[in-house]
């Protein structure tokens, strides 16, 4: 079994910022996505919109996390 903790492993393997990808979005963008989720806009459309704004690393999986967050 490995002797290092999960935190030690993450720190030594490139973990940069704590939190999820969506937590790094500006409040205005985050809130529009959150509102969209609650108004029936799906993750595919939301991902396309985020990519059109320049968030090339937006994926359906990352966008799906909006359903687990509170509006800012």
C-alpha positions as CSV (number, residue, x, y, z in Angstrom):
1,X,0.0,0.0,0.0
2,X,1.2,3.5,-0.7
3,X,2.6,5.5,2.2
4,X,1.5,8.9,1.1
5,X,-1.9,10.4,1.7
6,X,-4.3,11.5,-1.0
7,X,-3.5,15.1,-0.3
8,X,0.2,14.5,-0.6
9,X,-0.3,12.6,-3.8
10,X,-2.5,15.3,-5.3
11,X,0.0,18.0,-4.3
12,X,2.9,16.2,-5.9
13,X,1.0,15.3,-9.1
14,X,0.0,18.7,-10.4
15,X,-3.1,19.6,-8.4
16,X,-3.3,23.4,-8.9
17,X,-6.6,24.9,-7.6
18,X,-9.0,23.4,-5.1
19,X,-12.6,22.9,-6.2
20,X,-14.4,22.0,-9.3
21,X,-13.9,23.6,-12.7
22,X,-17.2,25.4,-12.6
23,X,-16.2,27.0,-9.3
24,X,-13.5,28.9,-11.2
25,X,-16.0,30.6,-13.6
26,X,-16.8,34.3,-13.1
27,X,-20.1,34.8,-11.1
28,X,-22.0,36.2,-14.1
29,X,-21.2,33.2,-16.3
30,X,-21.8,30.8,-13.4
31,X,-25.2,32.3,-12.6
32,X,-26.3,32.2,-16.2
33,X,-25.5,28.5,-16.4
34,X,-27.2,27.8,-13.1
35,X,-30.3,29.6,-14.2
36,X,-30.2,27.8,-17.5
37,X,-30.0,24.4,-15.7
38,X,-33.1,25.3,-13.7
39,X,-34.9,26.6,-16.8
40,X,-34.5,23.4,-18.8
41,X,-31.4,24.2,-20.9
42,X,-29.4,21.0,-21.2
43,X,-25.8,20.3,-20.7
44,X,-25.1,19.9,-24.4
45,X,-26.4,23.4,-25.2
46,X,-24.7,24.9,-22.2
47,X,-21.4,23.3,-23.1
48,X,-21.6,24.7,-26.6
49,X,-22.4,28.2,-25.2
50,X,-19.4,28.0,-22.8
51,X,-17.1,26.9,-25.6
52,X,-18.4,29.8,-27.7
53,X,-17.3,32.2,-24.9
54,X,-13.8,30.7,-25.0
55,X,-14.0,28.0,-22.4
56,X,-12.6,25.4,-24.7
57,X,-12.2,22.9,-21.8
58,X,-15.9,22.9,-21.0
59,X,-17.3,19.4,-21.2
60,X,-20.8,17.9,-20.6
61,X,-19.5,16.2,-17.4
62,X,-18.1,19.5,-16.0
63,X,-21.4,21.3,-16.9
64,X,-23.5,18.6,-15.2
65,X,-22.0,19.8,-11.9
66,X,-24.2,22.9,-12.0
67,X,-27.1,20.8,-10.6
68,X,-25.1,20.2,-7.4
69,X,-24.3,23.9,-6.7
70,X,-26.1,26.8,-5.2
71,X,-26.5,30.1,-7.2
72,X,-23.9,32.7,-6.3
